[in-house]
Amino acid sequence: MAHFWINKDVPGAREHQVAAQTYGVEGDYVHFYDDSKLKVLSIRKETAFLIERSSD
């Protein structure tokens, strides 16, 4: 499973890290999924200014 940073080093934005296999955008949300394609986190896309995958 990979790690994704949300808003890492973005001034004024809340930083968060999530363990997930992948992510996708659906409507107003960004969903992060595990290996079984189950959602592990959903956030409103208006709050996600930067999403980057950590190097493994």
Secondary structure, 3 states (H helix, E strand, C coil): CEEEEECCCCCCCCCEEEEECEEEEECCEEEEECCCCCEEEEEEHHHCCCEEECCC
